[in-house]
């Protein structure tokens, strides 16, 4: 069935199947065979056919949260993970997302894999990941769409989005989520039994990659310089020295000393 094939090819799924060729195949179907794509709530969402989405929701408001299609996702997830662009000027996925959210779509909608990672609408909007931005590109309206979701109540502690975006030196994603409330009390959300802090996880990667501005940003927002790296279980300072990232090592030491002084003063005032 062309519709199922289109929806399968058009979306990021965060497996080893993610590649630019798949999205190109979906784009070809949309460009050359649009009449073969069934105009349901999922296809309308992914191509930004706002009028059709409004019409379908007026007929059946429960479609807003109904899971379906080949991925068994709700309409907002298809929209956020879609990587095709409709050639029709009247189609706009950002406007369609506004309609879906206004109709009651859950801004925290997500899907999971058995290993525990939570792939939210925000994760889909921002894209990227281990396979790189060519194979796992951001959505056409990536930050605009993410802000729309966050304004609607999406959690800023989006561990998977932060992980996917941590491989390159830009701090834009971290700054965005910090602005919406990400803080040093938030724990990683892919392991419900863990007490490991999200900012400390990001700090560990930034230290090893010598991302100096990111290390400074995370420390300024409460990341613990004395916490252990999530993977190696070595101190961040030890990893910085091992990687010869001496400026970062110095910064970690400064923040550690300040943290100890603050703790001593607090105890002294009791």
LUMVOVEX-960561 format. One record per residue (C-alpha): residue number from 1; x, y, z. Coordinates in nm, 4 decimals, always signed. Example, Ala and Ser with C-alpha at 12.3 -4.5 7.8 and 13.67 -1.06 7.14 Angstrom:
// LUMVOVEX-960561
PT    n        c1        c2        c3
PT    1   +1.2300   -0.4500   +0.7800
PT    2   +1.3670   -0.1060   +0.7140
***
This chain:
// LUMVOVEX-960561
PT    n        c1        c2        c3
PT    1   +0.0000   +0.0000   +0.0000
PT    2   +0.1484   +0.3322   -0.1108
PT    3   +0.0269   +0.5222   +0.1949
PT    4   +0.1975   +0.2880   +0.4408
PT    5   +0.5136   +0.2830   +0.2305
PT    6   +0.5157   +0.6622   +0.2238
PT    7   +0.4679   +0.6969   +0.5998
PT    8   +0.7372   +0.4373   +0.6664
PT    9   +0.9949   +0.5979   +0.4387
PT   10   +0.9155   +0.9569   +0.5349
PT   11   +0.9992   +0.9347   +0.9055
PT   12   +1.3018   +0.9198   +1.1268
PT   13   +1.2786   +0.6069   +1.3377
PT   14   +1.6141   +0.6140   +1.5188
PT   15   +1.7380   +0.2775   +1.4006
PT   16   +2.0132   +0.1814   +1.1572
PT   17   +1.7522   +0.2200   +0.8812
PT   18   +1.7662   +0.5996   +0.9028
PT   19   +1.9256   +0.7353   +0.5851
PT   20   +1.8775   +1.0212   +0.3426
PT   21   +1.7832   +0.7829   +0.0602
PT   22   +1.4669   +0.6757   +0.2435
PT   23   +1.3425   +1.0327   +0.2842
PT   24   +1.4239   +1.0977   -0.0815
PT   25   +1.2105   +0.7986   -0.1818
PT   26   +0.9232   +0.9317   +0.0278
PT   27   +0.9673   +1.2767   -0.1251
PT   28   +0.9484   +1.1251   -0.4730
PT   29   +0.6192   +0.9546   -0.3867
PT   30   +0.4825   +1.2842   -0.2550
PT   31   +0.6005   +1.4799   -0.5584
PT   32   +0.5024   +1.2323   -0.8300
PT   33   +0.2210   +1.0180   -0.6896
PT   34   +0.0322   +1.2330   -0.4387
PT   35   -0.2982   +1.0930   -0.5631
PT   36   -0.1945   +0.7487   -0.4346
PT   37   -0.1468   +0.8741   -0.0775
PT   38   -0.4633   +0.8345   +0.1271
PT   39   -0.5622   +1.1703   +0.2844
PT   40   -0.5935   +1.0456   +0.6420
PT   41   -0.4985   +1.2259   +0.9647
PT   42   -0.1430   +1.0867   +0.9597
PT   43   -0.0532   +1.1767   +0.6029
PT   44   -0.2232   +1.5158   +0.6399
PT   45   -0.0157   +1.5852   +0.9510
PT   46   +0.3159   +1.4812   +0.8017
PT   47   +0.2755   +1.6968   +0.4892
PT   48   +0.1224   +1.9921   +0.6722
PT   49   -0.2203   +1.9787   +0.5086
PT   50   -0.3813   +2.1989   +0.7708
PT   51   -0.7220   +2.2183   +0.6051
PT   52   -0.7570   +1.8406   +0.5864
PT   53   -0.6452   +1.8044   +0.9484
PT   54   -0.9091   +2.0569   +1.0593
PT   55   -1.1763   +1.8810   +0.8528
PT   56   -1.0922   +1.5357   +0.9870
PT   57   -1.0798   +1.6554   +1.3479
PT   58   -1.4149   +1.8274   +1.3065
PT   59   -1.5603   +1.4965   +1.1893
PT   60   -1.3928   +1.2975   +1.4672
PT   61   -1.2182   +1.4891   +1.7501
PT   62   -1.0820   +1.1632   +1.8944
PT   63   -0.8441   +1.1345   +1.5992
PT   64   -0.6173   +1.3814   +1.7800
PT   65   -0.4740   +1.1074   +2.0016
PT   66   -0.5490   +0.8025   +1.7918
PT   67   -0.2481   +0.5886   +1.7076
PT   68   -0.2307   +0.4337   +1.3655
PT   69   -0.0425   +0.3950   +1.0406
PT   70   +0.2567   +0.1646   +0.9977
PT   71   +0.4335   +0.3017   +1.3067
PT   72   +0.1299   +0.3083   +1.5347
PT   73   +0.1962   +0.6742   +1.6199
PT   74   -0.0426   +0.9609   +1.6804
PT   75   -0.0628   +1.2448   +1.4238
PT   76   +0.1737   +1.4801   +1.6107
PT   77   +0.4514   +1.2198   +1.6170
PT   78   +0.4228   +1.1639   +1.2420
PT   79   +0.4475   +1.5385   +1.1914
PT   80   +0.7517   +1.5816   +1.4167
PT   81   +0.9433   +1.2822   +1.2794
PT   82   +0.8504   +1.3461   +0.9160
PT   83   +1.1275   +1.4498   +0.6784
PT   84   +0.9369   +1.5360   +0.3627
PT   85   +0.8278   +1.8789   +0.2421
PT   86   +0.5059   +1.9193   +0.0482
PT   87   +0.5408   +2.1060   -0.2823
PT   88   +0.2061   +2.2766   -0.2206
PT   89   +0.2389   +2.6316   -0.0898
PT   90   -0.0763   +2.5933   +0.1198
PT   91   +0.0802   +2.3119   +0.3223
PT   92   +0.2746   +2.4057   +0.6354
PT   93   +0.3688   +2.1624   +0.9113
PT   94   +0.4277   +2.4356   +1.1683
PT   95   +0.0727   +2.5647   +1.1235
PT   96   -0.0582   +2.2097   +1.1287
PT   97   +0.1232   +2.1478   +1.4573
PT   98   -0.0506   +2.4536   +1.6023
PT   99   -0.3879   +2.3113   +1.4968
PT  100   -0.3080   +1.9714   +1.6490
PT  101   -0.1939   +2.1216   +1.9795
PT  102   -0.4948   +2.3535   +1.9953
PT  103   -0.7176   +2.0493   +1.9435
PT  104   -0.5610   +1.8711   +2.2398
PT  105   -0.2587   +1.6845   +2.1065
PT  106   -0.0209   +1.5842   +2.3849
PT  107   +0.3038   +1.7858   +2.3552
PT  108   +0.4775   +1.5064   +2.5503
PT  109   +0.3653   +1.2306   +2.3149
PT  110   +0.6414   +0.9770   +2.2587
PT  111   +0.7442   +0.6296   +2.1592
PT  112   +1.0030   +0.4069   +2.3232
PT  113   +1.2324   +0.1186   +2.2425
PT  114   +1.3044   -0.1778   +2.4733
PT  115   +1.6391   -0.0283   +2.5767
PT  116   +1.4516   +0.2541   +2.7491
PT  117   +1.5103   +0.5691   +2.5458
PT  118   +1.2107   +0.7997   +2.5174
PT  119   +1.1624   +0.9599   +2.1769
PT  120   +0.9339   +1.2592   +2.2228
PT  121   +0.7814   +1.5044   +1.9787
PT  122   +1.0593   +1.7490   +2.0733
PT  123   +1.3191   +1.4795   +2.0006
PT  124   +1.1699   +1.4378   +1.6551
PT  125   +1.1550   +1.8087   +1.5854
PT  126   +1.5218   +1.8628   +1.6716
PT  127   +1.6506   +1.5474   +1.5042
PT  128   +2.0169   +1.4503   +1.4597
PT  129   +2.1849   +1.1651   +1.6459
PT  130   +2.4506   +0.8983   +1.6175
PT  131   +2.4072   +0.8602   +1.2400
PT  132   +2.4690   +1.2295   +1.1772
PT  133   +2.2607   +1.5188   +1.0430
PT  134   +2.2461   +1.3851   +0.6866
PT  135   +2.0875   +1.0547   +0.7831
PT  136   +1.9018   +1.1962   +1.0848
PT  137   +1.8283   +1.5554   +0.9862
PT  138   +1.6293   +1.8029   +1.1934
PT  139   +1.2717   +1.8858   +1.0989
PT  140   +1.2191   +2.1649   +0.8478
PT  141   +1.1026   +2.3918   +1.1319
PT  142   +1.3202   +2.2300   +1.3980
PT  143   +1.3651   +2.4980   +1.6648
PT  144   +1.0396   +2.6763   +1.5846
PT  145   +0.8533   +2.3478   +1.6190
PT  146   +1.0393   +2.2569   +1.9386
PT  147   +0.9529   +2.5954   +2.0922
PT  148   +0.5892   +2.5470   +1.9955
PT  149   +0.5863   +2.2122   +2.1755
PT  150   +0.7658   +2.3511   +2.4804
PT  151   +0.5242   +2.6439   +2.4976
PT  152   +0.2437   +2.3869   +2.4975
PT  153   +0.3940   +2.2054   +2.7959
PT  154   +0.6542   +1.9621   +2.6626
PT  155   +0.9108   +1.8707   +2.9263
PT  156   +1.2469   +2.0473   +2.8922
PT  157   +1.4242   +1.7419   +3.0380
PT  158   +1.4367   +1.5694   +2.7010
PT  159   +1.7284   +1.3334   +2.7464
PT  160   +1.7130   +1.1851   +2.3983
PT  161   +1.7002   +1.5230   +2.2237
PT  162   +1.9975   +1.6408   +2.4299
PT  163   +2.1880   +1.3209   +2.3546
PT  164   +2.1168   +1.3419   +1.9817
PT  165   +2.2391   +1.7003   +1.9672
PT  166   +2.5475   +1.6671   +2.1877
PT  167   +2.7841   +1.5358   +1.9199
PT  168   +2.8527   +1.8763   +1.7664
PT  169   +2.9808   +2.1930   +1.9273
PT  170   +2.6634   +2.4020   +1.8993
PT  171   +2.4979   +2.4630   +2.2366
PT  172   +2.1692   +2.5866   +2.0903
PT  173   +1.9638   +2.2869   +2.2041
PT  174   +2.0964   +2.2986   +2.5600
PT  175   +2.0324   +2.6731   +2.5789
PT  176   +1.6787   +2.6250   +2.4490
PT  177   +1.5907   +2.3602   +2.7060
PT  178   +1.7599   +2.5532   +2.9873
PT  179   +1.5442   +2.8527   +2.8951
PT  180   +1.2347   +2.6325   +2.9318
PT  181   +1.3317   +2.4980   +3.2728
PT  182   +1.5952   +2.2269   +3.2374
PT  183   +1.7941   +2.2341   +3.5611
PT  184   +2.0428   +2.0541   +3.7838
PT  185   +1.7654   +1.8598   +3.9603
PT  186   +1.6553   +1.6786   +3.6448
PT  187   +1.7625   +1.3151   +3.6137
PT  188   +1.8291   +1.1232   +3.2931
PT  189   +1.4971   +0.9932   +3.1640
PT  190   +1.6059   +0.6764   +2.9841
PT  191   +1.6768   +0.4904   +3.3080
PT  192   +1.4005   +0.5365   +3.5621
PT  193   +1.6077   +0.3752   +3.8368
PT  194   +1.9033   +0.6079   +3.7884
PT  195   +1.9698   +0.9181   +3.9942
PT  196   +2.2227   +1.0464   +3.7403
PT  197   +2.1718   +1.4143   +3.6593
PT  198   +2.1079   +1.5157   +3.2982
PT  199   +2.3455   +1.8122   +3.3101
PT  200   +2.6197   +1.5937   +3.4581
PT  201   +2.5748   +1.3464   +3.1717
PT  202   +2.6180   +1.6265   +2.9194
PT  203   +2.9163   +1.7592   +3.1128
PT  204   +3.0941   +1.4251   +3.0823
PT  205   +3.0694   +1.4253   +2.7036
PT  206   +3.1649   +1.7921   +2.6731
PT  207   +3.4753   +1.7402   +2.8877
PT  208   +3.6024   +1.4513   +2.6746
PT  209   +3.5300   +1.6350   +2.3483
PT  210   +3.6995   +1.9555   +2.4705
PT  211   +3.3818   +2.1614   +2.4172
PT  212   +3.4967   +2.4449   +2.6404
PT  213   +3.1993   +2.6776   +2.5997
PT  214   +2.9599   +2.3920   +2.6745
PT  215   +3.1485   +2.2905   +2.9868
PT  216   +3.1289   +2.6502   +3.1089
PT  217   +2.7579   +2.6720   +3.0245
PT  218   +2.6738   +2.3509   +3.2089
PT  219   +2.8778   +2.4439   +3.5154
PT  220   +2.7117   +2.7869   +3.5242
PT  221   +2.3740   +2.6114   +3.5361
PT  222   +2.4596   +2.3761   +3.8184
PT  223   +2.6289   +2.0724   +3.6676
PT  224   +2.8402   +1.9067   +3.9351
PT  225   +3.2146   +1.9302   +3.8601
PT  226   +3.2770   +1.6489   +4.1085
PT  227   +3.0341   +1.3993   +3.9544
PT  228   +3.1570   +1.0900   +3.7704
PT  229   +3.1402   +1.0395   +3.3960
PT  230   +2.8307   +0.8315   +3.3104
PT  231   +3.0228   +0.5856   +3.0935
PT  232   +3.3742   +0.5594   +3.2380
PT  233   +3.2830   +0.6273   +3.6017
PT  234   +3.5963   +0.8412   +3.6212
PT  235   +3.5912   +1.1985   +3.7462
PT  236   +3.5446   +1.4713   +3.4872
PT  237   +3.8737   +1.6226   +3.6028
PT  238   +4.0541   +1.2931   +3.5441
PT  239   +3.9066   +1.2652   +3.1951
PT  240   +3.9997   +1.6249   +3.1132
PT  241   +4.3610   +1.5660   +3.2127
PT  242   +4.3728   +1.2349   +3.0241
PT  243   +4.2504   +1.4104   +2.7078
PT  244   +4.4957   +1.6975   +2.7662
PT  245   +4.2022   +1.9384   +2.7899
PT  246   +4.3843   +2.1464   +3.0469
PT  247   +4.1692   +2.4608   +3.0290
PT  248   +3.8665   +2.2487   +3.1082
PT  249   +4.0554   +2.0763   +3.3894
PT  250   +4.1331   +2.4165   +3.5402
PT  251   +3.7709   +2.5275   +3.5097
PT  252   +3.6465   +2.2089   +3.6758
PT  253   +3.8903   +2.2597   +3.9609
PT  254   +3.7749   +2.6194   +4.0092
PT  255   +3.4084   +2.5196   +4.0213
PT  256   +3.4869   +2.2309   +4.2531
PT  257   +3.6690   +2.4606   +4.4956
PT  258   +3.3855   +2.7144   +4.4863
PT  259   +3.1348   +2.4379   +4.5483
PT  260   +3.3336   +2.3140   +4.8488
PT  261   +3.3649   +2.6664   +4.9882
PT  262   +2.9916   +2.7242   +4.9526
PT  263   +2.9233   +2.3951   +5.1289
PT  264   +3.1610   +2.4848   +5.4127
PT  265   +3.0015   +2.8265   +5.4560
PT  266   +2.6570   +2.6705   +5.4603
PT  267   +2.7600   +2.4237   +5.7298
PT  268   +2.9281   +2.7012   +5.9263
PT  269   +2.6097   +2.9075   +5.9297
PT  270   +2.4043   +2.6264   +6.0803
***
